[in-house]
């Protein structure tokens, strides 16, 4: 009996160094529903779907748009309070399961 083996197809070509970063950042563990939710503030948003969340302990946390829950990336604004679960991916700590808590306070 002969077995036919097909080599796996090559991954799609990556044309941007930012795409590589986003892919590396999104290779992560799943979020456990029992993990503690933390609170932070959106500190930076990039046009291609990633940003950073400021928190009370040192070091902002990276996030990617795929980790948003109940909103989409265009809904986010710098200064919004969010909750998240701290996760880990190939490049280090990151935010997962991100939810908007409040809108940005408007100056009167």
N, C-alpha and C positions, 0 to 999 in steps of 0.2 A: 504494500500500500504506500503510495507516495503522498507526501504532505506538501502542499503548496504554501509557501510562506511569503507574505507580502511585507515589504519594509514599510514602517510607519511613514506617513507623509510628513514632509518638512513643515515646520511652523511657518505661519505667514511672515513675509518679509517685514521687518521693522524699519521704518524710514526715519524715525525721529528718536534722538537720544532720550527725549522726555517720555516717549512710549515705553522704552526699556525700563525707565525708572518706575513708571506707573505699574507695569507688569510685575516688576520685582516687589513692589510694595503690596500688591494685591494677592501675592501667594501667601496665604495665611491660614492659621488654624480657625476652626469654627468657634462661634461664640456660644458659651454655655448659658442657658436661660437663668441659671441660679447665680451667675456672677454679679458682683456688686456694680450698680450703675454709679458713675461719677459725674460731676458737673464741670463744665468749662465754658469758655467763650470763643467764638470763631475769631481767630486772629489774622488769618490770611486766606485768600481764595485765589486760585489760579484759573485762568480761562479754560484749561483743558481738563478740569474735573477733579482737582485735588486741593488740599488746603492744610492748615494747621489749626489746632485747637489749643488755646492757652489754658493752663490749669494752675492750681494753687501750689503744687510741688514743682520744682525746677524742671524745665524742658517742655516745650510744646510737643503735642502729639500729631503726627501725620495722619491724614485720612484720605480716602479715595471715595468718589461719588457712589460706588457700588455698596458702600457701607452705610448709606443713609436709609432711615426707616420713616415712612409717613410723609416724606417730602422729597423734592428733587433738588439737584445742585443749584438751578437758577433761583430756588426759593431762599437760599442762604444769603446772609449779609454779614459782613464783618461787624462784630459787636454783639451778635445774637448769643443768648445763653442756650446751651445744648447739654444733653446728657449722653453718656456713652459708656461702653464697656471697654476697658483697656485690654488690648490684644497684643499679639506678637506675630511678626512675619519675618521673612528672610533678612530684612534690613534692620530689625529692631522693634521697639514698642510702637504701637499704633492704636488709633481709635476705631472701634467697631460699633455697630448697632447704634448709630447716631440719631438722636431725635431732638427736634427744636423744642425748647422750653418756653422761650419768650421772644417777642420781636425786639428789634433794636429800639432803645428809647430815643424818641425824637426831641431835639432841642426846642424849647418853647420860644 
